Amino acid sequence: LGEPLSGRTNPPDGATFKGTMLGEADEHYLLASDAGFGFMARIGDLYAKNKAGKTVLSLPAGAEVQKPSLVVNPETDRVACVSSEGRLLLHALCELPTLVRGKGMKTINIPAQKVKSRDDYVRFTVLVPHGSSLTVHAGKRHLTLKPADLELYDLGRGRRGKKLPRGLQRVDSVEVV
């Protein structure tokens, strides 16, 4: 069902698609890399005239693109970053700039050498609307962090984050509830 993305675009050899973005020209998405950088982008600024597209997100050495997230309310949404070491950090989305292209600002602090060697990187970057909970899945275990619980991890943009409880540090997935 549907049409392949490669039919409408001309991706370079070896390119993969992490997600698609649909919406009106004035809607915003959070674009992030697993090196711990991100920014908001307006869909209208992402349009390209040529089939080959254009580079929007600059990646540090060893980093990969993460799935984009639709921004619903930039004033109250929070960014949740989960690292491969099992650290969780939340901060206000409004602390990130809206850019046309670039690397963005540091969302969570992960040393560049660890990203390059893939010893530590951001596994998930999700937006958590005001009043929502976040469920962290690790193997057969899961933990739902209610809004009051999330305050423990809201340490501000660019920090290292706080370790999740034992047994939940190898995060397989996260979902906003």
Backbone as CSV, one residue per row, in Angstrom:
resi,resn,N_x,N_y,N_z,CA_x,CA_y,CA_z,C_x,C_y,C_z
1,LEU,0.822,-1.182,0.000,0.000,0.000,0.000,0.865,1.244,0.000
2,GLY,0.543,2.158,-0.836,1.284,3.408,-0.874,2.359,3.398,-1.931
3,GLU,3.073,4.491,-1.970,4.123,4.699,-2.962,5.455,4.847,-2.229
4,PRO,6.529,4.228,-2.727,7.814,4.364,-2.033,8.330,5.802,-2.074
5,LEU,8.971,6.233,-0.980,9.531,7.584,-0.914,10.599,7.806,-1.981
6,SER,11.302,6.745,-2.346,12.362,6.885,-3.341,11.811,7.209,-4.731
7,GLY,10.497,7.067,-4.935,9.886,7.434,-6.207,9.718,8.939,-6.350
8,ARG,9.615,9.651,-5.249,9.430,11.106,-5.267,10.706,11.875,-4.954
9,THR,11.707,11.162,-4.447,12.964,11.802,-4.081,14.119,11.084,-4.764
10,ASN,15.286,11.653,-4.668,16.480,11.056,-5.243,17.519,10.912,-4.133
11,PRO,17.324,9.939,-3.213,18.255,9.816,-2.087,19.612,9.269,-2.540
12,PRO,20.694,9.670,-1.861,22.009,9.112,-2.196,22.070,7.631,-1.829
13,ASP,23.009,6.922,-2.423,23.183,5.497,-2.128,23.403,5.286,-0.634
14,GLY,22.728,4.285,-0.080,22.869,3.956,1.334,22.001,4.785,2.264
15,ALA,21.219,5.720,1.722,20.368,6.571,2.563,19.205,5.764,3.121
16,THR,18.810,6.081,4.353,17.646,5.462,4.966,16.691,6.565,5.417
17,PHE,15.428,6.219,5.532,14.416,7.170,5.983,14.082,6.856,7.434
18,LYS,14.170,7.860,8.313,13.855,7.701,9.735,12.422,8.089,10.046
19,GLY,11.803,8.859,9.175,10.433,9.294,9.386,10.018,10.264,8.298
20,THR,8.740,10.550,8.275,8.223,11.530,7.324,7.485,12.605,8.103
21,MET,7.394,13.781,7.509,6.714,14.895,8.158,5.644,15.421,7.223
22,LEU,4.441,15.509,7.728,3.322,16.050,6.973,2.685,17.164,7.783
23,GLY,2.131,18.131,7.092,1.441,19.191,7.805,1.420,20.479,7.013
24,GLU,0.848,21.488,7.634,0.782,22.818,7.028,2.156,23.489,7.103
25,ALA,2.375,24.469,6.263,3.674,25.144,6.173,4.105,25.790,7.491
26,ASP,3.154,26.212,8.334,3.534,26.887,9.583,3.630,25.941,10.780
27,GLU,3.424,24.644,10.583,3.583,23.681,11.677,5.071,23.416,11.915
28,HIS,5.397,23.044,13.153,6.786,22.815,13.549,7.028,21.354,13.917
29,TYR,8.259,20.909,13.684,8.725,19.584,14.090,10.014,19.743,14.868
30,LEU,10.252,18.808,15.777,11.527,18.743,16.476,12.435,17.819,15.668
31,LEU,13.581,18.337,15.251,14.585,17.551,14.549,15.754,17.360,15.500
32,ALA,16.241,16.117,15.628,17.302,15.836,16.595,18.245,14.765,16.068
33,SER,19.454,14.771,16.626,20.431,13.731,16.319,20.693,12.939,17.593
34,ASP,21.220,11.713,17.427,21.502,10.917,18.613,22.797,11.347,19.312
35,ALA,23.397,12.435,18.826,24.545,13.025,19.518,24.086,13.977,20.621
36,GLY,22.776,14.208,20.713,22.246,15.066,21.769,22.035,16.496,21.351
37,PHE,21.805,16.745,20.064,21.535,18.087,19.564,20.168,18.099,18.893
38,GLY,19.500,19.267,18.915,18.210,19.362,18.254,17.736,20.793,18.120
39,PHE,16.706,20.962,17.281,16.071,22.254,17.090,14.692,22.052,16.500
40,MET,13.882,23.102,16.558,12.572,23.080,15.920,12.722,23.628,14.513
41,ALA,11.946,23.067,13.592,11.957,23.538,12.203,10.526,23.681,11.721
42,ARG,10.289,24.732,10.962,8.979,24.975,10.367,8.916,24.199,9.057
43,ILE,7.825,23.483,8.820,7.709,22.663,7.606,7.921,23.503,6.350
44,GLY,7.397,24.706,6.319,7.554,25.565,5.153,9.004,25.873,4.826
45,ASP,9.887,25.862,5.833,11.308,26.120,5.605,12.056,24.890,5.111
46,LEU,11.400,23.731,5.126,12.051,22.485,4.726,11.805,22.124,3.267
47,TYR,10.918,22.856,2.603,10.632,22.567,1.199,11.891,22.739,0.360
48,ALA,12.068,21.827,-0.601,13.201,21.926,-1.531,12.651,21.955,-2.949
49,LYS,13.310,22.710,-3.805,12.860,22.821,-5.188,13.363,21.672,-6.046
50,ASN,14.514,21.099,-5.685,15.063,20.027,-6.508,14.761,18.657,-5.912
51,LYS,14.768,17.641,-6.765,14.408,16.288,-6.360,15.417,15.702,-5.368
52,ALA,16.654,16.183,-5.409,17.687,15.667,-4.505,17.513,16.191,-3.083
53,GLY,16.624,17.155,-2.879,16.369,17.678,-1.540,17.441,18.652,-1.090
54,LYS,17.502,18.873,0.240,18.518,19.754,0.800,18.885,19.255,2.186
55,THR,20.078,19.606,2.616,20.552,19.212,3.935,19.987,20.189,4.962
56,VAL,19.334,19.644,5.974,18.745,20.478,7.019,19.460,20.259,8.345
57,LEU,19.693,19.002,8.708,20.281,18.663,10.004,21.739,18.263,9.818
58,SER,22.644,19.030,10.414,24.076,18.710,10.379,24.377,17.722,11.499
59,LEU,25.143,16.685,11.172,25.442,15.637,12.143,26.907,15.635,12.541
60,PRO,27.201,15.563,13.851,28.587,15.383,14.288,29.088,13.995,13.864
61,ALA,30.386,13.768,13.919,30.966,12.483,13.536,30.364,11.344,14.354
62,GLY,29.924,10.296,13.670,29.372,9.111,14.328,27.912,9.211,14.697
63,ALA,27.288,10.343,14.482,25.891,10.543,14.892,24.918,10.142,13.792
64,GLU,23.676,9.875,14.200,22.607,9.530,13.279,21.388,10.406,13.555
65,VAL,20.531,10.514,12.563,19.294,11.283,12.677,18.284,10.485,13.499
66,GLN,17.466,11.186,14.272,16.384,10.538,14.999,15.055,10.848,14.324
67,LYS,14.042,10.091,14.682,12.701,10.279,14.125,12.187,11.671,14.513
68,PRO,11.665,12.452,13.548,11.139,13.781,13.887,9.856,13.687,14.709
69,SER,9.597,14.694,15.532,8.395,14.730,16.377,7.608,15.998,16.098
70,LEU,6.309,15.852,15.903,5.429,16.995,15.674,5.297,17.813,16.953
71,VAL,5.496,19.110,16.841,5.364,20.024,17.979,3.899,20.460,18.062
72,VAL,3.271,20.210,19.209,1.880,20.602,19.401,1.811,21.961,20.091
73,ASN,2.526,22.111,21.201,2.522,23.367,21.944,3.946,23.688,22.410
74,PRO,4.664,24.536,21.679,6.066,24.809,22.036,6.254,25.475,23.400
75,GLU,5.225,26.119,23.921,5.361,26.787,25.220,5.304,25.805,26.389
76,THR,4.542,24.704,26.255,4.366,23.800,27.388,4.950,22.402,27.178
77,ASP,5.230,22.016,25.923,5.817,20.687,25.673,7.217,20.617,26.265
78,ARG,7.608,19.398,26.665,8.961,19.168,27.156,9.630,18.107,26.292
79,VAL,10.935,18.208,26.174,11.734,17.246,25.419,12.274,16.222,26.412
80,ALA,12.074,14.932,26.108,12.625,13.854,26.925,13.666,13.112,26.095
81,CYS,14.885,13.026,26.626,15.979,12.323,25.957,16.390,11.140,26.829
82,VAL,16.492,9.956,26.205,16.936,8.759,26.909,18.210,8.281,26.226
83,SER,19.285,8.155,27.012,20.571,7.747,26.441,20.737,6.232,26.517
84,SER,21.708,5.729,25.758,21.966,4.289,25.754,22.549,3.820,27.090
85,GLU,23.049,4.743,27.914,23.538,4.411,29.258,22.410,4.360,30.278
86,GLY,21.175,4.664,29.850,20.044,4.621,30.761,19.792,5.913,31.502
87,ARG,20.228,7.021,30.942,19.987,8.324,31.555,18.775,8.977,30.895
88,LEU,17.976,9.666,31.700,16.801,10.381,31.226,16.949,11.845,31.608
89,LEU,16.647,12.723,30.651,16.691,14.163,30.905,15.492,14.802,30.239
90,LEU,14.823,15.683,30.962,13.730,16.473,30.409,14.090,17.944,30.487
91,HIS,13.594,18.693,29.525,13.720,20.153,29.566,12.623,20.753,28.706
92,ALA,12.394,22.029,28.883,11.342,22.724,28.140,11.717,22.822,26.665
93,LEU,10.754,22.550,25.787,10.978,22.643,24.343,11.305,24.071,23.934
94,CYS,10.717,25.053,24.613,10.941,26.459,24.251,12.394,26.901,24.454
95,GLU,13.228,26.057,25.095,14.655,26.363,25.244,15.432,26.101,23.954
96,LEU,14.802,25.405,22.995,15.451,25.119,21.715,15.028,26.155,20.680
97,PRO,15.936,26.524,19.779,15.599,27.528,18.766,14.830,26.923,17.591
98,THR,14.223,27.789,16.804,13.639,27.403,15.527,14.637,27.821,14.457
99,LEU,15.130,26.835,13.711,16.155,27.081,12.706,15.701,26.598,11.333
100,VAL,16.335,27.105,10.290,16.094,26.646,8.922,16.980,25.436,8.642
101,ARG,18.225,25.459,9.156,19.152,24.337,9.043,20.227,24.501,10.097
102,GLY,20.925,23.401,10.381,22.028,23.471,11.333,22.127,22.235,12.188
103,LYS,22.936,22.310,13.236,23.131,21.211,14.174,22.147,21.323,15.326
104,GLY,21.784,22.551,15.663,20.893,22.773,16.786,21.664,23.025,18.069
105,MET,20.943,22.987,19.168,21.546,23.188,20.489,21.582,21.855,21.217
106,LYS,22.450,21.778,22.209,22.600,20.553,22.988,21.334,20.318,23.820
107,THR,20.733,19.143,23.626,19.559,18.772,24.402,19.971,17.999,25.652
108,ILE,20.898,17.052,25.471,21.451,16.266,26.581,22.953,16.173,26.348
109,ASN,23.704,16.202,27.412,25.162,16.203,27.296,25.690,14.785,27.135
110,ILE,26.190,14.481,25.950,26.866,13.219,25.688,28.217,13.574,25.078
111,PRO,29.317,13.140,25.693,30.637,13.480,25.174,30.802,13.047,23.713
112,ALA,31.423,13.909,22.909,31.581,13.653,21.470,32.321,12.353,21.193
113,GLN,33.320,12.026,22.001,34.073,10.786,21.795,33.195,9.560,21.999
114,LYS,32.278,9.619,22.963,31.386,8.486,23.214,30.394,8.311,22.071
115,VAL,29.955,9.420,21.465,29.053,9.337,20.313,29.798,8.742,19.134
116,LYS,31.004,9.230,18.907,31.810,8.772,17.774,32.101,7.275,17.874
117,SER,32.415,6.791,19.087,32.707,5.366,19.293,31.442,4.541,19.530
118,ARG,30.286,5.214,19.615,28.983,4.588,19.869,28.914,3.920,21.243
119,ASP,29.721,4.411,22.207,29.647,3.938,23.587,28.431,4.524,24.297
120,ASP,28.044,5.722,23.913,26.854,6.369,24.477,26.265,7.276,23.406
121,TYR,24.961,7.267,23.311,24.239,8.092,22.344,22.791,8.182,22.800
122,VAL,22.030,9.049,22.179,20.620,9.204,22.539,19.821,8.109,21.834
123,ARG,19.145,7.285,22.613,18.314,6.224,22.030,16.984,6.791,21.554
124,PHE,16.384,7.674,22.369,15.065,8.220,22.052,14.991,9.686,22.427
125,THR,14.369,10.466,21.560,14.030,11.858,21.853,12.550,11.995,21.537
126,VAL,11.748,12.292,22.549,10.299,12.420,22.360,9.805,13.702,23.017
127,LEU,8.671,14.166,22.533,8.027,15.331,23.138,6.965,14.859,24.113
128,VAL,6.965,15.453,25.291,6.004,15.101,26.331,5.116,16.319,26.572
129,PRO,3.844,16.252,26.148,2.931,17.375,26.390,2.698,17.586,27.884
130,HIS,2.324,18.801,28.246,2.049,19.152,29.645,0.995,18.209,30.221
131,GLY,1.270,17.649,31.404,0.328,16.775,32.088,0.376,15.328,31.643
132,SER,1.245,14.985,30.699,1.347,13.610,30.211,2.362,12.815,31.017
133,SER,2.235,11.499,30.940,3.180,10.589,31.572,4.075,9.986,30.503
134,LEU,5.180,9.393,30.939,6.127,8.755,30.028,6.356,7.333,30.515
135,THR,6.124,6.356,29.638,6.359,4.958,29.980,7.650,4.503,29.323
136,VAL,8.545,3.955,30.135,9.844,3.460,29.677,9.782,1.937,29.687
137,HIS,10.105,1.308,28.554,10.095,-0.150,28.434,11.530,-0.654,28.329
138,ALA,11.866,-1.651,29.151,13.183,-2.284,29.124,12.969,-3.789,29.256
139,GLY,13.056,-4.497,28.131,12.779,-5.931,28.152,11.324,-6.168,28.512
140,LYS,11.080,-7.037,29.500,9.711,-7.321,29.930,9.226,-6.357,31.005
141,ARG,10.111,-5.483,31.464,9.740,-4.517,32.509,9.369,-3.189,31.892
142,HIS,8.571,-2.439,32.618,8.243,-1.080,32.206,7.958,-0.235,33.451
143,LEU,8.107,1.051,33.277,7.868,2.000,34.359,7.159,3.203,33.768
144,THR,6.046,3.591,34.377,5.330,4.787,33.943,5.657,5.912,34.907
145,LEU,6.259,6.939,34.355,6.621,8.117,35.139,5.523,9.156,34.975
146,LYS,4.800,9.406,36.055,3.724,10.395,36.043,4.344,11.795,36.041
147,PRO,3.538,12.825,35.765,4.099,14.184,35.714,4.934,14.560,36.945
148,ALA,4.507,14.171,38.133,5.267,14.491,39.351,6.606,13.741,39.360
149,ASP,6.621,12.492,38.863,7.857,11.711,38.796,8.830,12.305,37.783
150,LEU,8.300,12.839,36.698,9.141,13.413,35.647,9.911,14.632,36.128
151,GLU,9.395,15.309,37.157,10.085,16.494,37.689,11.489,16.157,38.192
152,LEU,11.702,14.919,38.653,13.031,14.500,39.127,14.061,14.502,38.003
153,TYR,13.593,14.334,36.767,14.484,14.253,35.603,14.529,15.568,34.820
154,ASP,13.743,16.559,35.243,13.715,17.858,34.571,14.848,18.711,35.135
155,LEU,16.041,18.510,34.581,17.243,19.142,35.116,17.715,20.327,34.288
156,GLY,17.086,20.584,33.164,17.495,21.688,32.305,18.261,21.204,31.087
157,ARG,18.167,21.967,30.025,18.785,21.606,28.754,20.311,21.524,28.872
158,GLY,20.892,20.533,28.201,22.336,20.414,28.124,23.007,19.688,29.270
159,ARG,22.243,19.197,30.230,22.818,18.453,31.355,23.024,16.994,30.961
160,ARG,23.601,16.206,31.840,23.913,14.801,31.573,22.688,13.906,31.739
161,GLY,21.752,14.283,32.568,20.582,13.451,32.827,20.773,12.616,34.080
162,LYS,19.686,12.030,34.542,19.707,11.214,35.750,19.445,9.767,35.359
163,LYS,20.170,8.845,35.989,20.024,7.421,35.685,18.623,6.941,36.037
164,LEU,18.062,6.121,35.166,16.791,5.463,35.456,17.044,4.377,36.500
165,PRO,15.993,3.884,37.177,16.184,2.828,38.185,16.825,1.575,37.582
166,ARG,17.492,0.805,38.436,18.115,-0.450,37.994,17.078,-1.350,37.328
167,GLY,17.521,-2.060,36.322,16.625,-2.953,35.591,15.857,-2.246,34.493
168,LEU,15.936,-0.934,34.441,15.225,-0.160,33.416,16.179,0.725,32.620
169,GLN,17.478,0.434,32.705,18.454,1.294,32.051,18.742,0.902,30.606
170,ARG,18.374,-0.303,30.206,18.520,-0.711,28.803,17.167,-0.528,28.122
171,VAL,16.891,0.693,27.784,15.568,1.078,27.292,15.373,0.601,25.860
172,ASP,14.256,-0.130,25.638,13.891,-0.621,24.305,12.965,0.360,23.586
173,SER,12.090,1.006,24.362,11.161,1.954,23.762,10.600,2.877,24.853
174,VAL,10.072,4.001,24.414,9.389,4.926,25.303,8.078,5.327,24.633
175,GLU,7.083,5.574,25.451,5.813,6.039,24.897,5.216,7.090,25.822
176,VAL,4.611,8.075,25.190,3.946,9.142,25.929,2.520,8.698,26.172
177,VAL,2.081,8.770,27.445,0.739,8.315,27.811,-0.093,9.512,28.207
